[in-house]
Amino acid sequence: MKSLKNVKRSDAIPISLSLDTTASVDALESKKEIVDKRVFYLSLQAVVNAMIIGLIAKFLVLFINFFTNLSFYGKFSLASASPANNQLGLFVIFIPVIGGLIVGIMARFGSAAIRGHGIPEAMEQVLTNESKIKPVITFLKPISAAISIGTGGPFGAEGPIISTGGALGSVAGQIMHITASERKVMLTAGATAGMAAIFGTPLAAVLLAIELLLFEFSPRSIIPVALACVTGAGMHFALFGTEAVFAMPNIPEPSAIALVIYILLGAAIGVIAAFVSKSIYLIEDAFEKLPVHWMWWPAIGAVAVGVVGYFAPYTLGVGYSNISALLSGSLTLNLILGLCFLKFLSWSISLGSGTSGGTLAPLLTIGGAFGILLGMFIQRIFPESDINLPTCALIGMASMFAGASRALLTSIVFAFESTMQPHGLLPLLGACIAAYFVSFFLMKHGTIMTEKINRRGVFTPNAYEADILQRLSVGTVMQVEPVVLSGDNTVAEVKQWVHESANGNLPKNLAVVDDNENLIGIIILRTILEKNDDDSTPVSELVTSKNVYVYDNSQLSFAVDLMHRFKVNFLPVVDRDNKKKVIGVLTPQDVFGVYRKRKHEEDIYKREISLRRRGYKLIVRGKQLLQG
């Protein structure tokens, strides 16, 4: 029996190893090259998918145009058309109801997954179902959305194409021979490529992936997603044009006073965003209590769309033209009030009914309208303020999205990319942070994107930080004076040692080493005590695990993977330079202890530099006047 003492801990930089411990060290360290090849493989597939999704985005817009022309004007045409100019009179109330009925039937007999606005459903699949989406969604979602929007549904095309793109990426990932984590990347790449294809905003799409879908930031995920978003934006420029999606007059450089007003405006919009988000789910709760099957809910919700559309036809349909009109400052006060309240009424009731639609365009419309309305009020109260109404509309749009979804960076960059107004960046940054801050305290249990899945017991990460176990090396945690057995020890010697040990806290597993302290393997102490082996048998012949070990400068997360894979609760730690020399051992208790300690350190509030005065003297011309 012997004990290794005075072994120094390793401060080496941790690296990741393969789980195949029977492979050579060179093979283990070549894992990074394999990962690089996987990233290249995924990136190629993500780019191909993005091209297909760009075409689907174009067809979705054409389908919406087709159903709009057919429903409101009775003609077969793919030309762009707005329901606002219809001459149907009271009959316009029934058009959205018919569309809602068709969507309900498609959801009931096709797939219920087409209901909702896309992003929460994609988040749920990422978190709970290994990013697996049924292939039928790829077809049903764009068709149902085109029918819903084409018959007057107050939604944008972005939600359905995000959902469709995610479904296509997931289906491709299910066909490919990849892991669940890689399939998550494919789903996210498809979803965000769809957003970039509709709006031509690749950077905002990448940030959307990070903030709402990936829940991580790493090369293996961000490279395929970024390439897919660039490809989607390229498809937008090829199929829809290169001009800004929401053109607006040039924004003047804001003064200091105007910047303060814009920040306060963003905070006010944050309060409205919290109200809007909570309203959606209150309406959903009300529909849940209806004594009819959910298949009929979209048609019931569409009644509100039709009634509001009769009195305010401009609330029907996609409404991208309304966003452009708000940013240009050309709308009258009556239209602005209608977009603030009537658009919100029809959209919230329809979305709460579970129809197929999106949230981004309505949030932008409602937020932009409130931004202008508040800006007009400020100009009336403070005529000397030099705020700009189109800037107020832009801030309202972005702040509403930031407050409702908490996709802070996405909101800022999207507003910039869709308008190409560089002087708007500083006001956008201040206003969106203010809206985010306010909504953080007003919506503690979820956002418009997460409340639905939170209610189902699916909780989304609220912070993206490096895993503690990936930041620590095994050498900083291991027991550096382990008890080990010599391979020459006999069963009789081990039994005698156990009998003479008075503390009773003997380890369950022990490392077995040779005369040079090189690892032979692991032995379970109970195996020696309970089996009727010949007392003269050396313990080297009873070793159970010969190739399970970990290096001192390996990541602690890798050690945990080894324990799980090989179902061991004990790992010998060997020196990387002297590859078989045992310098410590690692147990689950060691891992739990350091994990809890690091988490506890994050919760401790303390002051490292004290600002408390320890005493003072005031001396003038050699005479002390004051002492404390």
C-alpha positions as CSV (number, residue, x, y, z in Angstrom):
1,M,0.0,0.0,0.0
2,K,1.3,3.5,-0.7
3,S,0.1,7.1,-0.9
4,L,1.3,9.7,-3.4
5,K,2.2,12.9,-1.7
6,N,3.5,16.4,-2.6
7,V,2.0,16.4,-6.1
8,K,1.6,20.0,-7.5
9,R,-1.6,21.0,-9.2
10,S,-1.5,21.7,-12.9
11,D,-2.1,25.2,-14.2
12,A,-2.0,24.2,-17.8
13,I,-4.6,25.4,-20.3
14,P,-7.4,22.9,-20.5
15,I,-8.1,21.2,-23.8
16,S,-11.0,18.9,-24.9
17,L,-10.4,15.2,-25.6
18,S,-12.3,12.5,-27.3
19,L,-14.4,10.1,-25.3
20,D,-12.6,7.2,-27.0
21,T,-10.0,6.5,-24.4
22,T,-8.6,3.5,-26.2
23,A,-7.3,5.7,-29.0
24,S,-3.9,7.2,-29.1
25,V,-3.2,10.7,-27.7
26,D,-2.6,12.0,-31.2
27,A,-5.9,10.6,-32.3
28,L,-7.6,12.2,-29.3
29,E,-6.1,15.6,-30.1
30,S,-7.1,15.4,-33.7
31,K,-10.7,15.8,-32.7
32,K,-10.6,19.6,-33.5
33,E,-9.9,18.8,-37.2
34,I,-13.0,16.5,-37.2
35,V,-15.1,19.3,-35.7
36,D,-13.8,21.7,-38.4
37,K,-14.9,19.2,-41.1
38,R,-18.3,18.9,-39.5
39,V,-18.7,22.7,-39.5
40,F,-17.8,22.8,-43.2
41,Y,-20.3,20.0,-43.9
42,L,-23.1,21.8,-42.0
43,S,-22.3,25.1,-43.6
44,L,-22.6,23.7,-47.2
45,Q,-26.0,22.2,-46.3
46,A,-27.2,25.4,-44.6
47,V,-26.3,27.5,-47.7
48,V,-28.2,25.1,-50.0
49,N,-31.2,25.2,-47.6
50,A,-31.1,29.0,-47.5
51,M,-31.4,29.1,-51.3
52,I,-34.4,26.9,-51.2
53,I,-35.9,29.0,-48.3
54,G,-35.4,32.2,-50.3
55,L,-37.5,30.7,-53.1
56,I,-40.1,29.6,-50.6
57,A,-40.2,33.2,-49.2
58,K,-40.9,34.5,-52.7
59,F,-43.6,32.0,-53.3
60,L,-45.2,32.8,-49.9
61,V,-45.4,36.5,-50.9
62,L,-46.9,35.5,-54.2
63,F,-49.4,33.2,-52.5
64,I,-50.4,36.0,-50.1
65,N,-50.9,38.3,-53.2
66,F,-53.0,35.6,-54.9
67,F,-55.3,35.0,-52.0
68,T,-55.6,38.7,-51.3
69,N,-56.7,39.4,-55.0
70,L,-59.0,36.4,-54.9
71,S,-60.6,37.2,-51.6
72,F,-61.1,40.9,-51.8
73,Y,-61.2,41.6,-55.5
74,G,-62.4,38.3,-57.1
75,K,-59.6,38.0,-59.5
76,F,-56.7,35.6,-60.2
77,S,-53.6,37.6,-59.9
78,L,-50.2,37.5,-58.3
79,A,-49.7,41.3,-58.4
80,S,-49.2,43.0,-55.0
81,A,-52.5,44.2,-53.6
82,S,-53.8,45.6,-50.3
83,P,-57.2,44.7,-48.8
84,A,-57.6,48.4,-47.8
85,N,-59.0,49.3,-51.2
86,N,-61.8,46.7,-51.3
87,Q,-65.4,47.6,-52.1
88,L,-67.1,44.6,-50.4
89,G,-69.0,46.6,-47.8
90,L,-70.3,44.5,-44.9
91,F,-69.4,41.3,-46.7
92,V,-65.7,42.1,-45.8
93,I,-66.5,40.8,-42.3
94,F,-66.9,37.3,-43.6
95,I,-63.7,37.1,-45.6
96,P,-61.4,36.7,-42.6
97,V,-63.9,34.3,-41.0
98,I,-63.7,32.0,-44.1
99,G,-59.9,32.2,-43.9
100,G,-59.9,31.4,-40.2
101,L,-62.2,28.4,-40.8
102,I,-59.9,27.0,-43.5
103,V,-56.8,27.4,-41.2
104,G,-58.7,25.7,-38.4
105,I,-59.5,22.7,-40.6
106,M,-55.9,22.5,-41.8
107,A,-54.6,22.5,-38.2
108,R,-57.2,19.9,-37.1
109,F,-56.7,17.4,-39.9
110,G,-53.2,18.4,-41.0
111,S,-51.0,19.4,-38.1
112,A,-51.8,21.5,-35.0
113,A,-48.2,22.7,-35.2
114,I,-49.1,25.3,-37.9
115,R,-50.9,27.3,-35.2
116,G,-49.2,30.2,-33.6
117,H,-46.6,32.7,-34.8
118,G,-43.6,30.5,-35.5
119,I,-40.7,31.4,-33.2
120,P,-42.1,30.0,-29.9
121,E,-42.9,26.7,-31.7
122,A,-39.3,26.6,-33.1
123,M,-37.9,27.3,-29.6
124,E,-39.9,24.5,-28.1
125,Q,-38.7,22.0,-30.6
126,V,-35.1,23.0,-29.9
127,L,-35.5,22.7,-26.2
128,T,-37.6,19.5,-25.9
129,N,-37.6,17.5,-29.1
130,E,-34.0,17.4,-30.3
131,S,-35.0,20.0,-33.0
132,K,-37.2,17.6,-34.8
133,I,-40.1,19.1,-36.8
134,K,-42.5,17.1,-38.9
135,P,-41.9,17.4,-42.6
136,V,-45.5,18.2,-43.3
137,I,-45.0,21.6,-41.6
138,T,-42.8,22.6,-44.5
139,F,-45.8,22.6,-46.7
140,L,-48.8,23.4,-44.4
141,K,-47.3,26.4,-42.6
142,P,-46.7,28.6,-45.7
143,I,-50.0,27.6,-47.3
144,S,-52.0,28.2,-44.1
145,A,-50.3,31.5,-43.5
146,A,-50.9,32.6,-47.0
147,I,-54.6,31.9,-46.6
148,S,-54.8,33.5,-43.2
149,I,-53.0,36.7,-44.3
150,G,-54.5,36.7,-47.8
151,T,-58.0,36.8,-46.3
152,G,-57.2,39.8,-44.1
153,G,-55.3,38.4,-41.2
154,P,-53.3,41.3,-39.7
155,F,-49.9,39.5,-39.7
156,G,-46.6,39.7,-41.5
157,A,-45.0,37.1,-43.7
158,E,-41.9,36.9,-41.6
159,G,-43.3,34.6,-38.8
160,P,-44.5,31.9,-41.2
161,I,-41.3,31.9,-43.3
162,I,-39.2,31.7,-40.1
163,S,-41.3,28.7,-39.1
164,T,-41.1,27.2,-42.5
165,G,-37.4,27.7,-42.8
166,G,-36.9,26.1,-39.4
167,A,-39.0,23.2,-40.5
168,L,-37.0,22.7,-43.7
169,G,-33.7,22.9,-41.8
170,S,-35.0,20.4,-39.2
171,V,-36.1,18.0,-41.9
172,A,-32.8,18.2,-43.7
173,G,-31.1,17.6,-40.3
174,Q,-33.2,14.5,-39.8
175,I,-32.2,13.1,-43.2
176,M,-28.5,13.9,-42.6
177,H,-26.4,11.7,-40.3
178,I,-25.8,14.4,-37.6
179,T,-26.2,14.9,-33.9
180,A,-29.0,16.6,-32.1
181,S,-26.9,19.7,-31.5
182,E,-26.0,19.9,-35.2
183,R,-29.7,19.5,-36.1
184,K,-30.4,22.5,-33.8
185,V,-28.0,24.5,-35.9
186,M,-29.7,23.4,-39.1
187,L,-33.1,24.4,-37.7
188,T,-31.8,27.8,-36.6
189,A,-30.0,28.4,-39.9
190,G,-33.2,27.7,-41.8
191,A,-35.4,29.9,-39.6
192,T,-33.1,32.9,-39.7
193,A,-32.4,32.5,-43.4
194,G,-36.1,32.9,-43.8
195,M,-36.1,36.2,-41.9
196,A,-33.2,37.4,-44.0
197,A,-34.9,36.4,-47.2
198,I,-38.0,38.4,-46.3
199,F,-36.4,41.6,-45.0
200,G,-32.8,41.5,-46.4
201,T,-31.4,41.9,-42.9
202,P,-28.7,39.2,-42.4
203,L,-27.0,40.6,-39.3
204,A,-30.3,41.0,-37.5
205,A,-31.2,37.4,-38.4
206,V,-27.9,36.2,-37.0
207,L,-28.6,38.1,-33.7
208,L,-32.1,36.6,-33.7
209,A,-30.6,33.2,-33.8
210,I,-28.3,33.9,-30.8
211,E,-30.9,35.6,-28.7
212,L,-33.9,33.4,-29.3
213,L,-33.0,30.0,-30.9
214,L,-29.4,28.8,-30.4
215,F,-29.0,29.6,-26.7
216,E,-25.2,29.6,-27.3
217,F,-22.4,31.3,-29.2
218,S,-19.8,29.1,-30.7
219,P,-18.0,28.6,-34.0
220,R,-19.7,25.3,-34.7
221,S,-23.1,27.1,-34.6
222,I,-22.5,30.7,-35.7
223,I,-20.6,29.9,-38.9
224,P,-23.4,27.8,-40.6
225,V,-26.1,30.2,-39.3
226,A,-24.2,33.3,-40.5
227,L,-23.6,31.8,-43.9
228,A,-27.3,30.8,-44.2
229,C,-28.4,34.4,-43.3
230,V,-26.0,35.9,-45.8
231,T,-27.4,33.5,-48.5
232,G,-31.0,34.4,-47.5
233,A,-30.2,38.1,-47.7
234,G,-28.7,37.5,-51.2
235,M,-31.9,35.7,-52.3
236,H,-33.9,38.7,-51.0
237,F,-31.8,41.1,-53.1
238,A,-32.1,38.9,-56.1
239,L,-35.9,38.2,-55.8
240,F,-37.2,41.4,-54.1
241,G,-34.7,44.2,-54.8
242,T,-31.8,45.9,-53.1
243,E,-33.6,49.0,-51.7
244,A,-34.3,49.3,-48.0
245,V,-37.4,47.4,-47.0
246,F,-38.8,50.4,-45.1
247,A,-37.6,53.5,-46.8
248,M,-37.8,56.7,-44.9
249,P,-36.4,60.3,-45.0
250,N,-32.9,60.8,-43.7
251,I,-32.8,61.1,-40.0
252,P,-31.0,64.2,-38.6
253,E,-28.2,63.7,-36.1
254,P,-29.9,63.9,-32.7
255,S,-29.0,66.6,-30.1
256,A,-28.4,65.8,-26.5
257,I,-31.9,66.9,-25.5
258,A,-33.5,64.9,-28.3
259,L,-31.5,61.8,-27.3
260,V,-32.8,62.0,-23.7
261,I,-36.3,62.3,-25.0
262,Y,-35.9,59.3,-27.3
263,I,-34.6,57.2,-24.3
264,L,-37.7,58.2,-22.2
265,L,-39.8,57.4,-25.2
266,G,-38.3,54.0,-25.4
267,A,-39.1,53.4,-21.7
268,A,-42.7,54.4,-22.3
269,I,-42.9,52.0,-25.2
270,G,-41.5,49.3,-22.9
271,V,-44.5,49.7,-20.7
272,I,-46.8,49.3,-23.7
273,A,-44.8,46.3,-24.9
274,A,-45.4,44.6,-21.6
275,F,-49.1,45.3,-21.8
276,V,-49.3,44.0,-25.3
277,S,-47.5,40.8,-24.5
278,K,-49.7,40.1,-21.5
279,S,-52.8,40.9,-23.4
280,I,-52.0,38.2,-26.0
281,Y,-51.9,35.5,-23.3
282,L,-55.0,36.8,-21.5
283,I,-56.9,36.4,-24.8
284,E,-55.4,32.9,-25.3
285,D,-56.7,32.0,-21.8
286,A,-60.1,33.3,-22.8
287,F,-60.2,31.1,-25.9
288,E,-59.1,28.1,-23.8
289,K,-62.4,28.5,-21.8
290,L,-64.6,28.4,-24.9
291,P,-66.9,25.3,-24.9
292,V,-66.0,24.5,-28.6
293,H,-63.1,22.6,-30.2
294,W,-60.0,24.7,-30.9
295,M,-60.5,24.1,-34.6
296,W,-63.2,26.8,-34.6
297,W,-61.2,29.3,-32.6
298,P,-59.4,30.9,-35.6
299,A,-62.8,31.6,-37.3
300,I,-64.1,33.1,-34.1
301,G,-61.1,35.3,-33.7
302,A,-61.4,36.3,-37.3
303,V,-64.8,37.9,-36.6
304,A,-62.9,40.7,-34.7
305,V,-60.6,41.0,-37.7
306,G,-63.5,41.4,-40.1
307,V,-65.4,43.9,-37.9
308,V,-62.4,46.1,-37.3
309,G,-61.5,45.7,-41.0
310,Y,-64.9,47.0,-42.0
311,F,-64.4,50.3,-40.1
312,A,-60.6,50.5,-40.7
313,P,-59.7,48.6,-43.8
314,Y,-56.0,49.6,-43.5
315,T,-55.7,47.2,-40.5
316,L,-56.2,44.2,-42.8
317,G,-53.4,42.1,-44.3
318,V,-49.6,42.3,-44.0
319,G,-49.5,46.1,-43.6
320,Y,-45.8,46.7,-44.6
321,S,-47.1,49.8,-46.4
322,N,-48.4,51.1,-43.0
323,I,-44.9,50.8,-41.5
324,S,-43.4,52.7,-44.5
325,A,-46.1,55.4,-44.1
326,L,-45.4,55.7,-40.4
327,L,-41.6,56.2,-41.0
328,S,-42.3,58.8,-43.7
329,G,-44.5,60.8,-41.3
330,S,-47.3,61.0,-43.9
331,L,-50.2,59.6,-41.9
332,T,-53.0,61.6,-40.3
333,L,-53.8,61.5,-36.6
334,N,-56.9,59.4,-37.2
335,L,-54.9,56.7,-39.0
336,I,-52.2,56.8,-36.4
337,L,-54.8,56.2,-33.6
338,G,-56.3,53.4,-35.7
339,L,-53.0,51.7,-36.0
340,C,-52.4,52.1,-32.3
341,F,-55.6,50.7,-31.0
342,L,-57.6,49.0,-33.8
343,K,-54.7,47.2,-35.3
344,F,-53.8,46.0,-31.9
345,L,-57.3,44.8,-31.2
346,S,-57.7,42.8,-34.4
347,W,-54.2,41.3,-34.3
348,S,-54.2,40.3,-30.6
349,I,-57.6,38.6,-30.8
350,S,-56.7,36.8,-34.0
351,L,-53.3,35.7,-32.7
352,G,-54.8,34.7,-29.4
353,S,-57.2,32.4,-31.3
354,G,-54.4,30.2,-32.5
355,T,-54.4,31.0,-36.1
356,S,-51.4,30.9,-38.4
357,G,-49.6,34.2,-38.3
358,G,-46.6,36.3,-37.1
359,T,-45.8,38.9,-34.6
360,L,-43.0,41.0,-35.9
361,A,-44.8,43.2,-38.5
362,P,-47.8,43.9,-36.2
363,L,-45.4,44.8,-33.3
364,L,-43.5,47.1,-35.6
365,T,-46.7,48.7,-36.8
366,I,-48.2,49.2,-33.3
367,G,-44.9,50.4,-31.9
368,G,-44.3,52.8,-34.7
369,A,-47.8,54.3,-34.3
370,F,-47.3,54.7,-30.6
371,G,-43.9,56.3,-31.2
372,I,-45.3,58.9,-33.5
373,L,-48.3,59.5,-31.1
374,L,-46.0,60.1,-28.1
375,G,-43.7,62.2,-30.3
376,M,-46.6,64.5,-31.3
377,F,-47.6,64.8,-27.7
378,I,-44.1,65.8,-26.7
379,Q,-44.0,68.4,-29.5
380,R,-47.3,69.8,-28.3
381,I,-46.1,70.1,-24.7
382,F,-42.5,71.1,-25.4
383,P,-42.5,73.0,-28.8
384,E,-38.8,73.8,-28.4
385,S,-37.8,70.1,-28.4
386,D,-36.1,69.2,-31.7
387,I,-37.3,65.6,-31.9
388,N,-38.0,64.2,-35.3
389,L,-41.3,62.3,-35.8
390,P,-40.0,59.7,-38.3
391,T,-37.3,59.0,-35.7
392,C,-40.0,58.6,-33.1
393,A,-41.7,56.1,-35.3
394,L,-38.4,54.1,-35.8
395,I,-37.7,54.1,-32.1
396,G,-41.3,53.0,-31.4
397,M,-40.9,50.1,-33.7
398,A,-37.7,48.8,-32.4
399,S,-38.5,49.5,-28.7
400,M,-41.8,47.6,-29.0
401,F,-40.0,44.6,-30.4
402,A,-37.2,44.8,-27.8
403,G,-39.6,45.1,-25.0
404,A,-42.0,42.4,-26.1
405,S,-39.4,39.8,-27.1
406,R,-36.3,40.9,-25.2
407,A,-34.3,40.4,-28.4
408,L,-32.4,43.6,-27.7
409,L,-29.6,43.5,-30.3
410,T,-31.9,42.0,-32.9
411,S,-34.3,44.9,-32.5
412,I,-31.6,47.6,-32.8
413,V,-29.8,46.1,-35.8
414,F,-33.1,45.2,-37.6
415,A,-34.3,48.8,-37.4
416,F,-31.0,49.9,-38.8
417,E,-30.7,47.3,-41.6
418,S,-34.3,47.7,-42.7
419,T,-34.1,51.6,-43.0
420,M,-30.3,52.1,-43.5
421,Q,-30.3,55.2,-41.3
422,P,-26.9,55.6,-39.5
423,H,-28.0,58.6,-37.4
424,G,-30.7,56.4,-35.9
425,L,-28.3,54.0,-34.3
426,L,-27.6,56.0,-31.1
427,P,-31.3,56.8,-30.4
428,L,-32.1,53.2,-31.1
429,L,-29.5,51.9,-28.7
430,G,-30.7,54.1,-25.9
431,A,-34.4,53.7,-26.5
432,C,-34.3,49.9,-26.9
433,I,-32.2,49.4,-23.8
434,A,-34.7,51.5,-21.9
435,A,-37.6,49.4,-23.2
436,Y,-35.7,46.2,-22.4
437,F,-35.0,47.4,-18.9
438,V,-38.6,48.3,-18.2
439,S,-40.1,45.1,-19.6
440,F,-37.5,43.1,-17.6
441,F,-39.3,44.2,-14.4
442,L,-42.8,44.2,-15.8
443,M,-42.6,40.7,-17.4
444,K,-40.8,38.4,-15.0
445,H,-42.4,35.2,-16.1
446,G,-41.8,35.3,-19.8
447,T,-42.0,37.3,-23.0
448,I,-44.3,37.3,-26.0
449,M,-42.0,34.6,-27.4
450,T,-41.6,32.4,-24.3
451,E,-44.7,32.8,-22.2
452,K,-46.6,30.1,-24.2
453,I,-43.9,27.4,-23.8
454,N,-43.1,28.4,-20.2
455,R,-46.7,27.5,-19.4
456,R,-46.0,24.1,-20.7
457,G,-43.1,23.6,-18.4
458,V,-40.5,24.5,-21.0
459,F,-38.2,27.1,-19.7
460,T,-35.8,29.1,-21.9
461,P,-32.3,30.1,-20.8
462,N,-32.3,33.7,-19.5
463,A,-28.5,34.1,-19.7
464,Y,-25.8,32.8,-22.0
465,E,-22.6,32.2,-20.2
466,A,-19.7,29.7,-20.4
467,D,-20.2,26.4,-18.6
468,I,-18.4,26.4,-15.2
469,L,-17.1,22.9,-15.9
470,Q,-15.6,24.1,-19.2
471,R,-13.7,26.9,-17.5
472,L,-12.0,24.6,-15.0
473,S,-9.3,22.0,-15.5
474,V,-9.2,18.6,-13.7
475,G,-5.9,19.6,-12.0
476,T,-7.5,22.4,-10.1
477,V,-10.2,20.1,-8.6
478,M,-8.6,16.6,-8.2
479,Q,-7.5,15.1,-4.9
480,V,-3.7,15.4,-5.0
481,E,-2.8,12.8,-2.4
482,P,-4.8,9.8,-3.5
483,V,-4.6,6.4,-1.9
484,V,-3.5,3.9,-4.5
485,L,-2.7,0.2,-4.6
486,S,0.4,-1.4,-5.9
487,G,-0.2,-4.0,-8.6
488,D,2.0,-6.3,-6.5
489,N,-0.3,-6.1,-3.4
490,T,-2.1,-9.3,-2.8
491,V,-5.8,-9.8,-1.9
492,A,-4.7,-10.8,1.6
493,E,-2.7,-7.5,2.1
494,V,-5.7,-5.5,1.0
495,K,-8.1,-7.3,3.3
496,Q,-5.7,-6.7,6.2
497,W,-5.3,-3.0,5.4
498,V,-9.1,-2.6,5.3
499,H,-9.4,-4.4,8.6
500,E,-6.8,-2.2,10.3
501,S,-8.3,1.0,8.9
502,A,-10.1,2.6,11.8
503,N,-11.7,5.6,10.1
504,G,-14.2,3.6,8.1
505,N,-14.2,6.1,5.3
506,L,-12.5,4.0,2.7
507,P,-12.9,4.9,-0.9
508,K,-15.1,2.6,-3.0
509,N,-12.6,2.6,-5.9
510,L,-8.9,2.6,-6.0
511,A,-6.3,3.2,-8.7
512,V,-3.8,0.4,-9.2
513,V,-0.2,1.4,-10.2
514,D,3.1,-0.3,-10.9
515,D,6.4,0.3,-9.2
516,N,6.9,3.6,-11.2
517,E,3.5,4.9,-10.2
518,N,2.2,4.4,-13.7
519,L,-1.5,3.5,-14.0
520,I,-2.5,-0.1,-14.5
521,G,-6.3,0.4,-14.0
522,I,-9.1,0.9,-11.5
523,I,-10.4,-1.7,-9.0
524,I,-13.6,-1.8,-7.0
525,L,-12.7,-2.4,-3.3
526,R,-15.8,-4.3,-2.7
527,T,-14.8,-6.8,-5.4
528,I,-11.7,-7.8,-3.4
529,L,-13.6,-8.1,-0.1
530,E,-16.6,-10.0,-1.3
531,K,-15.1,-12.4,-3.8
532,N,-13.5,-15.7,-2.7
533,D,-10.3,-15.1,-4.7
534,D,-7.0,-16.7,-3.7
535,D,-5.4,-14.5,-1.0
536,S,-2.2,-14.6,-2.9
537,T,-3.7,-13.2,-6.1
538,P,-2.1,-9.8,-7.0
539,V,-4.7,-7.0,-7.4
540,S,-3.3,-6.3,-10.9
541,E,-5.2,-9.3,-12.1
542,L,-8.5,-8.0,-10.6
543,V,-8.4,-4.6,-12.4
544,T,-11.8,-3.8,-14.1
545,S,-11.1,-0.6,-16.1
546,K,-7.7,-0.3,-17.7
547,N,-8.1,2.6,-20.1
548,V,-10.4,5.0,-18.2
549,Y,-8.4,8.0,-17.0
550,V,-8.2,11.7,-17.5
551,Y,-5.4,14.2,-17.9
552,D,-4.7,16.9,-15.3
553,N,-5.1,19.7,-17.8
554,S,-8.3,18.3,-19.4
555,Q,-11.5,20.2,-19.1
556,L,-13.6,19.2,-16.1
557,S,-16.6,18.9,-18.4
558,F,-14.7,16.2,-20.3
559,A,-14.1,14.3,-17.1
560,V,-17.9,14.4,-16.4
561,D,-18.5,13.0,-19.9
562,L,-16.1,10.1,-19.2
563,M,-17.8,9.2,-15.9
564,H,-21.2,9.1,-17.6
565,R,-20.1,7.2,-20.7
566,F,-18.2,4.5,-18.8
567,K,-20.5,4.5,-15.8
568,V,-17.7,5.1,-13.3
569,N,-17.6,7.4,-10.3
570,F,-13.9,7.5,-10.0
571,L,-11.2,8.7,-12.4
572,P,-7.4,8.4,-12.0
573,V,-5.7,11.6,-13.1
574,V,-2.5,11.1,-15.0
575,D,0.2,13.6,-16.0
576,R,0.1,14.6,-19.7
577,D,3.9,14.7,-20.0
578,N,4.4,11.4,-18.2
579,K,1.3,9.8,-19.7
580,K,0.7,7.0,-17.2
581,K,1.9,8.5,-14.0
582,V,-1.0,8.9,-11.5
583,I,-0.9,12.3,-9.8
584,G,-4.5,12.5,-8.4
585,V,-8.0,11.2,-8.5
586,L,-11.4,12.7,-9.3
587,T,-14.8,11.8,-8.0
588,P,-18.3,13.2,-8.5
589,Q,-18.2,14.8,-5.1
590,D,-15.1,16.8,-6.1
591,V,-17.0,18.0,-9.2
592,F,-20.2,18.9,-7.2
593,G,-18.2,20.7,-4.6
594,V,-16.3,23.0,-7.0
595,Y,-19.5,23.6,-9.0
596,R,-21.4,24.7,-6.0
597,K,-18.5,26.8,-4.7
598,R,-18.2,28.7,-8.0
599,K,-22.0,29.3,-8.1
600,H,-22.0,30.4,-4.5
601,E,-19.2,32.9,-5.3
602,E,-21.4,34.5,-7.9
603,D,-24.1,35.2,-5.3
604,I,-21.8,36.8,-2.7
605,Y,-21.9,40.6,-2.5
606,K,-18.7,42.1,-1.0
607,R,-16.6,45.2,-1.3
608,E,-13.0,44.7,-2.2
609,I,-12.0,48.4,-1.7
610,S,-13.5,50.2,1.3
611,L,-14.5,53.8,0.8
612,R,-15.1,54.3,4.5
613,R,-13.0,57.1,6.0
614,R,-10.5,55.9,8.6
615,G,-9.8,59.4,9.9
616,Y,-8.8,62.8,8.7
617,K,-7.0,65.9,9.8
618,L,-7.2,69.4,8.6
619,I,-4.0,71.4,9.2
620,V,-3.4,75.0,8.1
621,R,0.0,76.6,8.5
622,G,1.0,73.9,10.9
623,K,-2.0,74.3,13.2
624,Q,-4.5,71.5,13.4
625,L,-8.1,72.9,12.9
626,L,-10.1,69.7,12.6
627,Q,-9.7,65.9,13.2
628,G,-12.1,63.0,12.6
